[in-house]
């Protein structure tokens, strides 16, 4: 599987996925830490990919997403944005709405199979 296929599979397989520097327990930059804090406040599970330990994804994702920076938050296959956008969405309440809707649709898909 090439890197683009891996990225596509990760995004399609996870209703909420954060590409970040480090892990939720040990973010390696302030923007990633803020993104994790905002996502955790939503109270739903999310996947993550540590781009520092995945250099191929780190170098390929910005071109794939047409978004140059990290973190990158994807919900239901759609790029929401980076650190500042995640923070703004969190402050407005939009992030929780979007994340909870993705979690609900994931739950209904897994129970209908």
Residue pairs with C-beta under 8 A, 6 or more apart in sequence:
1 9
3 56
3 57
3 60
4 60
4 64
6 56
6 57
7 57
7 60
7 61
7 64
10 17
10 47
10 49
11 17
11 74
11 77
12 77
14 46
14 47
14 74
15 75
15 76
15 102
15 103
15 105
15 106
16 39
16 44
16 45
16 46
16 47
16 73
16 74
16 75
16 99
16 102
16 103
17 46
17 47
17 48
17 49
17 73
17 74
18 32
18 35
18 36
18 39
18 46
18 47
18 48
18 49
18 71
18 72
18 73
18 74
19 48
19 49
19 51
19 57
19 61
19 70
19 71
19 72
19 73
19 74
20 27
20 32
20 35
20 36
20 48
20 49
20 50
20 51
20 70
20 71
21 27
21 28
21 29
21 31
21 32
21 50
21 51
21 52
21 70
21 71
22 28
22 29
22 32
22 50
22 52
23 48
23 50
24 36
24 39
24 40
24 48
27 33
27 35
27 36
28 52
29 70
30 83
31 69
31 70
31 71
31 82
31 83
31 84
32 70
32 71
32 83
34 83
34 86
34 87
35 71
35 73
35 83
35 86
35 87
36 48
38 86
38 87
38 89
38 90
38 95
39 46
39 73
39 86
39 95
39 99
41 90
41 96
42 95
42 96
42 99
42 100
43 96
43 100
44 99
44 100
44 102
44 103
45 103
46 99
49 57
51 57
51 58
51 61
51 70
52 58
58 70
61 70
61 72
62 68
62 69
65 72
65 79
67 79
67 81
67 82
69 82
69 83
70 82
71 82
71 83
71 86
72 79
72 81
72 82
73 79
73 80
73 81
73 82
73 85
73 86
74 80
75 98
75 99
75 102
76 102
76 105
80 86
80 89
80 95
80 98
81 89
86 95
89 95
89 98
90 96
